[in-house]
Amino acid sequence: MAKVKKTASELRRDPVSQEWIVIATGRARKPNSFAQEKRTDWRVSKKDCPFESLQDEHPRLVFFKGKKVEIAPRAGTPANWTTISIPNKYPAFSMGKKLKERNIGPYQVMDGIGFHEVVITKDHERDIPQFSLSKVKELIDLYQERYLDLMNEPLVNYVAIFKNKGPVAGASVAHPHSQIIAVPVTDPDVEQSLKGSLHFWKAHKKCVHCLMIAWDGKEKKRVVFENDCYIALCPFASSVAFEIRIYPKSHFAYFERVDDYQKQCLAEVFLKTFQKLERALNDPDYNYFLHTAPADGKNYDYYHWHFEILPKTGTWGGFELGTGVKISTIEPEKAAEFLRKQ
């Protein structure tokens, strides 16, 4: 039998989005080479940090050492806090009562009505990999509580929770923080995920995410870390090198409905995953974001919420931008194996 020649790459298809991803095995990099990338030192001193003087802000939610701090309406920031959510001074969306939808020629327009908040953790230097487990749990508690408040606001159909870490990932302030934006439209990326999930559900009467989780959990090749409730893995069709997704093992469509025990388990997976990522890639810039069912009152029981983590391990070129087909320079199996060892 003739020996099959190994090709320069492998095309893999995401079963949810139906997107093709190129795993460039022919020019694949060694896992430890990613840690050698040069990092931009963009840190500033505490005295020059805009998040060190919040006494005149009007926080939306305040935690101090795991407990919620009661604040009076329009009150300033209390002296003792460890995690806080405040309105963004330069919001992408602002509060309003009407969308004022209109057409301009062939174009549809509506006002940018919504909410934009910054979630700040107290320590100027320490980020998730250096947090205690209880500190990560506090962050997740704040995410959930703000989600529950914002989803019930008029005109809000989707609540986005995300973090840009580092200048390459789009962050403008070095102090560890993340953001929450509540908007009247559904995230197009989530819409595509919803459509793919619904299509699979109608065809097979099963959740496509549950099927992938079961396969990866059994095969183990792409698993980074797991506990009783959650699994962190490098997706089979990873869009970037060292992409990680964190899924609940049980079928849940709505992040806001997880209970306290599930949040504790999520905190553990969050902590372990980001510690491994920091050690493996020498503290990389990254984005993470929540994908969950919209808050528009419709039934999305076929969906499966999760967090996606995208390290900034490369720059898109003309092929990616022109075709929408992404290229990853390491096999997710090798990325996950390297991360497991950290």
C-alpha positions as CSV (number, residue, x, y, z in Angstrom):
1,M,0.0,0.0,0.0
2,A,1.3,3.4,-1.0
3,K,2.2,5.7,1.9
4,V,-0.1,8.6,2.2
5,K,1.8,11.9,1.9
6,K,1.1,14.3,4.8
7,T,-0.4,17.6,3.6
8,A,0.8,21.0,4.5
9,S,-2.4,21.7,6.4
10,E,-5.7,20.3,7.6
11,L,-9.1,21.9,7.2
12,R,-11.4,21.4,10.1
13,R,-15.1,22.4,10.3
14,D,-16.8,23.8,13.4
15,P,-20.0,21.8,13.7
16,V,-21.9,24.8,15.2
17,S,-20.8,27.8,13.1
18,Q,-20.0,25.6,10.0
19,E,-16.9,27.7,9.6
20,W,-13.8,26.1,8.1
21,I,-10.5,26.5,10.1
22,V,-7.1,25.8,8.7
23,I,-4.7,23.9,11.0
24,A,-1.4,24.7,9.4
25,T,0.5,21.6,10.3
26,G,3.1,22.2,7.6
27,R,4.3,25.4,9.2
28,A,3.2,24.5,12.7
29,R,5.1,26.1,15.6
30,K,6.4,24.4,18.7
31,P,4.2,25.1,21.7
32,N,7.0,26.7,23.8
33,S,7.8,29.2,20.9
34,F,4.7,31.2,21.7
35,A,6.1,32.1,25.1
36,Q,9.1,33.8,23.4
37,E,7.0,36.5,21.8
38,K,8.0,40.0,22.9
39,R,5.5,41.7,25.2
40,T,4.9,45.5,25.3
41,D,5.5,46.9,28.8
42,W,2.5,49.3,29.1
43,R,2.2,49.4,32.9
44,V,1.8,52.7,34.7
45,S,2.4,53.6,38.3
46,K,-0.6,53.5,40.7
47,K,-0.6,57.2,41.1
48,D,-1.2,57.6,37.3
49,C,-3.8,54.9,37.1
50,P,-7.4,56.1,36.5
51,F,-8.8,53.2,38.5
52,E,-7.0,54.1,41.7
53,S,-9.3,57.1,42.4
54,L,-12.9,56.0,42.3
55,Q,-14.3,57.9,45.2
56,D,-16.4,60.2,43.0
57,E,-17.8,57.4,40.8
58,H,-21.3,56.1,41.2
59,P,-20.9,52.3,41.3
60,R,-23.6,49.9,40.2
61,L,-22.4,47.0,42.3
62,V,-19.7,46.6,45.0
63,F,-18.2,43.6,46.6
64,F,-15.8,43.5,49.6
65,K,-14.1,40.2,50.3
66,G,-16.9,38.1,48.9
67,K,-19.8,40.0,50.3
68,K,-22.0,42.5,48.6
69,V,-21.7,46.0,49.9
70,E,-25.0,48.0,50.1
71,I,-24.7,51.4,48.5
72,A,-27.2,54.3,48.4
73,P,-28.5,55.5,45.0
74,R,-26.0,57.9,43.4
75,A,-23.6,57.4,46.3
76,G,-19.9,57.5,45.8
77,T,-17.6,54.6,46.0
78,P,-17.2,53.1,49.5
79,A,-13.8,53.1,51.1
80,N,-13.7,49.3,51.3
81,W,-14.1,47.3,48.1
82,T,-12.4,44.5,46.3
83,T,-14.4,44.2,43.1
84,I,-16.6,46.9,41.6
85,S,-18.7,47.8,38.6
86,I,-18.9,51.4,37.5
87,P,-20.3,53.2,34.4
88,N,-17.7,53.6,31.7
89,K,-16.6,57.2,31.3
90,Y,-16.4,56.7,27.5
91,P,-19.4,54.4,26.8
92,A,-20.1,52.7,23.5
93,F,-23.8,52.7,24.5
94,S,-25.7,55.1,26.8
95,M,-29.0,55.0,28.6
96,G,-32.2,56.1,26.9
97,K,-35.9,55.3,26.7
98,K,-36.4,55.0,22.9
99,L,-34.3,53.4,20.1
100,K,-35.5,55.9,17.4
101,E,-35.2,53.4,14.6
102,R,-35.1,54.9,11.2
103,N,-34.0,54.3,7.6
104,I,-31.5,56.3,5.7
105,G,-31.8,55.3,2.1
106,P,-31.1,51.5,2.0
107,Y,-29.6,51.6,5.6
108,Q,-31.3,50.8,8.9
109,V,-30.3,52.9,11.9
110,M,-31.2,53.0,15.6
111,D,-29.8,55.0,18.5
112,G,-27.0,53.3,20.6
113,I,-29.1,52.8,23.6
114,G,-27.8,50.5,26.4
115,F,-25.5,50.2,29.3
116,H,-21.7,50.1,29.4
117,E,-19.9,49.3,32.7
118,V,-16.3,48.6,33.7
119,V,-15.6,45.8,36.2
120,I,-12.5,46.6,38.3
121,T,-10.6,44.4,40.7
122,K,-8.7,46.3,43.5
123,D,-5.1,45.2,43.1
124,H,-3.2,47.3,40.6
125,E,-0.9,44.5,39.5
126,R,-2.5,41.1,40.2
127,D,-4.8,39.6,37.7
128,I,-6.8,36.3,37.5
129,P,-3.7,33.9,37.6
130,Q,-2.6,35.5,40.9
131,F,-6.1,35.6,42.5
132,S,-7.3,33.4,45.2
133,L,-10.1,31.0,44.4
134,S,-12.5,33.2,46.5
135,K,-11.5,36.2,44.5
136,V,-12.3,34.6,41.2
137,K,-15.6,33.5,42.7
138,E,-16.3,37.1,43.7
139,L,-15.7,38.2,40.1
140,I,-18.1,35.6,38.7
141,D,-20.7,36.6,41.4
142,L,-20.5,40.2,40.2
143,Y,-20.9,39.2,36.6
144,Q,-24.0,37.2,37.3
145,E,-25.6,39.8,39.5
146,R,-25.0,42.6,37.0
147,Y,-26.3,40.3,34.2
148,L,-29.5,39.7,36.1
149,D,-30.1,43.4,36.7
150,L,-29.3,44.5,33.2
151,M,-31.2,41.7,31.4
152,N,-34.4,43.1,33.0
153,E,-33.8,46.7,31.7
154,P,-36.2,47.9,29.0
155,L,-34.8,47.6,25.5
156,V,-32.0,45.2,26.5
157,N,-31.9,42.0,24.4
158,Y,-28.3,40.9,25.0
159,V,-25.7,41.3,27.8
160,A,-22.1,40.9,26.8
161,I,-19.4,40.2,29.4
162,F,-15.9,40.4,28.2
163,K,-12.3,41.2,29.0
164,N,-9.5,42.7,26.8
165,K,-6.2,42.0,28.5
166,G,-3.1,43.8,27.1
167,P,-2.7,46.4,24.3
168,V,-2.7,43.9,21.5
169,A,-6.1,42.7,22.8
170,G,-7.5,46.3,22.7
171,A,-7.2,47.3,26.4
172,S,-6.4,50.9,27.1
173,V,-5.8,50.7,30.8
174,A,-3.2,48.3,32.4
175,H,-5.0,47.9,35.7
176,P,-6.9,44.5,35.6
177,H,-10.5,45.0,34.5
178,S,-13.2,43.6,32.3
179,Q,-16.4,45.1,30.9
180,I,-20.2,44.6,30.6
181,I,-22.3,46.0,27.7
182,A,-26.1,45.6,27.5
183,V,-27.5,46.3,24.1
184,P,-30.9,46.1,22.2
185,V,-29.6,43.8,19.5
186,T,-28.1,40.3,19.7
187,D,-24.4,39.8,19.1
188,P,-24.0,38.5,15.5
189,D,-21.4,35.9,16.6
190,V,-23.9,34.6,19.1
191,E,-26.7,34.7,16.5
192,Q,-24.6,32.4,14.2
193,S,-23.9,30.1,17.2
194,L,-27.6,30.0,18.0
195,K,-28.6,29.2,14.4
196,G,-26.0,26.4,14.2
197,S,-27.2,25.0,17.6
198,L,-30.9,25.1,16.6
199,H,-30.2,23.5,13.2
200,F,-28.4,20.6,14.9
201,W,-31.1,20.3,17.5
202,K,-33.9,20.0,14.9
203,A,-31.9,17.5,12.9
204,H,-30.7,15.2,15.8
205,K,-32.8,16.2,18.9
206,K,-29.5,16.7,20.7
207,C,-27.3,19.6,21.8
208,V,-24.3,19.9,19.5
209,H,-22.2,21.4,22.3
210,C,-23.1,18.4,24.6
211,L,-22.0,16.1,21.9
212,M,-18.7,17.8,21.5
213,I,-18.1,18.0,25.2
214,A,-18.9,14.2,25.6
215,W,-16.5,13.4,22.7
216,D,-13.6,15.5,24.0
217,G,-14.2,14.4,27.6
218,K,-13.8,10.8,26.5
219,E,-10.9,11.3,24.1
220,K,-9.0,13.7,26.5
221,K,-6.7,15.0,23.7
222,R,-8.0,18.5,23.8
223,V,-8.9,18.8,27.5
224,V,-6.9,21.4,29.4
225,F,-8.6,21.1,32.9
226,E,-11.9,19.8,34.2
227,N,-13.8,19.3,37.5
228,D,-17.2,17.9,38.4
229,C,-19.2,20.7,36.7
230,Y,-17.0,22.3,33.9
231,I,-14.5,21.4,31.3
232,A,-11.9,23.7,29.7
233,L,-10.7,22.5,26.2
234,C,-9.0,23.6,23.1
235,P,-11.7,23.3,20.4
236,F,-11.3,20.8,17.6
237,A,-11.5,23.6,15.1
238,S,-9.6,26.3,17.1
239,S,-9.7,29.6,15.3
240,V,-6.4,30.8,16.9
241,A,-3.5,29.0,18.5
242,F,-4.3,28.1,22.2
243,E,-7.9,29.0,22.0
244,I,-9.8,27.7,25.0
245,R,-13.5,27.3,25.8
246,I,-15.0,26.6,29.2
247,Y,-18.3,24.7,29.1
248,P,-20.6,23.5,31.8
249,K,-20.7,19.7,31.5
250,S,-24.4,19.6,32.1
251,H,-26.7,21.2,29.6
252,F,-27.4,24.9,30.5
253,A,-28.5,27.6,28.1
254,Y,-28.5,30.5,30.5
255,F,-25.4,31.6,32.4
256,E,-27.5,33.7,34.8
257,R,-29.2,30.6,36.1
258,V,-26.2,28.9,37.5
259,D,-26.3,28.3,41.3
260,D,-23.6,29.0,43.9
261,Y,-22.0,25.6,43.8
262,Q,-21.7,25.8,40.0
263,K,-20.1,29.2,40.3
264,Q,-17.6,27.8,42.8
265,C,-16.7,25.1,40.3
266,L,-16.5,27.7,37.5
267,A,-14.1,29.8,39.6
268,E,-11.8,26.8,40.0
269,V,-11.7,26.1,36.2
270,F,-11.2,29.8,35.5
271,L,-8.3,30.1,37.9
272,K,-6.6,26.9,36.7
273,T,-7.1,27.7,33.1
274,F,-5.6,31.2,33.3
275,Q,-2.7,30.1,35.4
276,K,-1.8,27.5,32.8
277,L,-2.2,30.0,30.0
278,E,0.0,32.5,31.8
279,R,2.8,29.9,32.4
280,A,2.5,28.4,28.9
281,L,2.6,31.7,26.9
282,N,4.5,34.0,29.3
283,D,1.5,36.2,30.3
284,P,-0.1,36.7,26.9
285,D,-2.5,39.4,25.8
286,Y,-6.0,37.8,25.3
287,N,-9.7,38.4,25.0
288,Y,-12.3,36.4,26.8
289,F,-16.1,36.7,26.5
290,L,-19.3,35.0,27.5
291,H,-21.6,33.4,25.0
292,T,-25.0,32.8,26.5
293,A,-28.6,32.7,25.4
294,P,-30.1,36.2,24.7
295,A,-32.2,38.0,27.3
296,D,-35.1,38.8,24.9
297,G,-37.6,36.4,26.5
298,K,-37.5,33.7,23.8
299,N,-36.8,30.1,24.4
300,Y,-33.2,29.0,23.7
301,D,-33.2,25.7,25.6
302,Y,-31.2,24.1,22.7
303,Y,-28.2,26.4,23.4
304,H,-25.2,25.7,25.7
305,W,-23.6,28.7,27.3
306,H,-19.8,29.0,27.6
307,F,-16.8,31.3,27.9
308,E,-14.3,31.6,25.0
309,I,-10.7,32.6,25.6
310,L,-8.7,33.9,22.6
311,P,-4.9,34.5,23.2
312,K,-3.4,37.0,20.8
313,T,-0.9,34.6,19.2
314,G,-1.0,35.9,15.7
315,T,-2.2,38.6,13.3
316,W,-4.8,38.0,10.6
317,G,-3.5,38.5,7.0
318,G,-5.2,39.0,3.7
319,F,-6.3,35.4,3.4
320,E,-8.1,35.4,6.8
321,L,-9.7,38.9,6.2
322,G,-10.6,38.2,2.6
323,T,-12.1,34.7,3.0
324,G,-13.1,34.5,6.7
325,V,-11.2,31.3,7.0
326,K,-8.8,31.5,9.9
327,I,-5.4,29.8,10.2
328,S,-4.0,28.4,13.4
329,T,-0.3,27.5,13.6
330,I,-0.6,24.8,16.2
331,E,-2.8,21.7,16.4
332,P,-5.2,22.1,19.3
333,E,-4.2,18.6,20.5
334,K,-0.6,19.8,21.0
335,A,-1.7,23.1,22.5
336,A,-3.9,21.3,25.1
337,E,-1.2,18.8,25.9
338,F,1.3,21.7,26.5
339,L,-1.3,23.6,28.7
340,R,-2.1,20.5,30.8
341,K,1.6,20.2,31.8
342,Q,1.7,23.7,33.1
